[in-house]
Amino acid sequence: MSFRHRIAGGAAEVSAAQAALAGWLRAAGASPGGIARAEIVLEELVLNAQRHGGAPEVVVEAAIAGRLCTLVLEDAGPLFDPTAGALPLAAASLGEARVGGLGLALVRRSALALRYGRTAAGRNRLEVDLALS
């Protein structure tokens, strides 16, 4: 059983993809926490690719092996490796936190593993392993 969704629009299409992914994961027996993690990771990565990378579309695929879900996201935006670089520093308080810029940190902390590469066609490819429980 696998999942595939093409997202070529903005937030409304991302929400539709999240709902489709959640339904697919629910049918596969994922826990509510596992589903929530996958939805957040999907949203952060797709919106980053579209808003910051100018990707016209993002193709999302998912597969399950045991209690692990691997999300695979591909886009034709400029080279960007979200696994590289330091995480942003945590703010001392919520009042001092800046808006934005923490999405990749959230993805990295939610994932069991991240793997980035470029495809032969020059597309970004990010694989994200997430716990289903």
Long-range contacts (C-beta under 8 A, 24 or more apart in sequence): 1-28, 1-63, 1-64, 2-61, 2-62, 2-63, 3-60, 3-61, 3-62, 3-63, 4-59, 4-60, 4-61, 4-62, 5-59, 5-60, 5-61, 6-57, 6-58, 6-59, 6-60, 7-46, 7-50, 7-57, 7-58, 7-59, 7-60, 8-56, 8-57, 10-47, 10-50, 11-47, 14-42, 14-43, 14-46, 14-47, 17-42, 17-46, 17-60, 18-42, 18-43, 21-60, 21-62, 24-62, 25-62, 25-69, 25-132, 28-64, 28-69, 28-132, 29-132, 30-69, 30-132, 30-133, 31-132, 31-133, 33-133, 34-69, 34-130, 34-131, 34-132, 34-133, 37-110, 37-130, 37-131, 38-62, 38-69, 38-71, 38-130, 40-106, 40-107, 40-110, 41-71, 41-106, 41-107, 41-110, 41-111, 41-128, 41-130, 42-71, 42-73, 44-103, 44-104, 44-106, 44-107, 45-71, 45-73, 45-82, 45-103, 45-107, 45-126, 45-128, 46-73, 47-103, 48-82, 48-103, 48-104, 49-73, 49-75, 49-77, 49-80, 49-124, 52-80, 53-77, 53-78, 53-80, 53-124, 54-78, 55-124, 64-132, 67-131, 67-132, 67-133, 68-112, 68-129, 68-130, 68-131, 68-132, 69-129, 69-130, 69-131, 69-132, 70-127, 70-128, 70-129, 70-130, 71-127, 71-128, 71-130, 72-125, 72-126, 72-127, 72-128, 73-124, 73-125, 73-126, 73-128, 74-119, 74-123, 74-124, 74-125, 74-126, 75-123, 75-124, 76-122, 76-123, 76-124, 77-124, 79-118, 79-124, 80-124, 81-116, 82-107, 82-108, 82-114, 82-116, 82-126, 83-108, 83-114, 83-115, 83-116, 83-126, 84-116
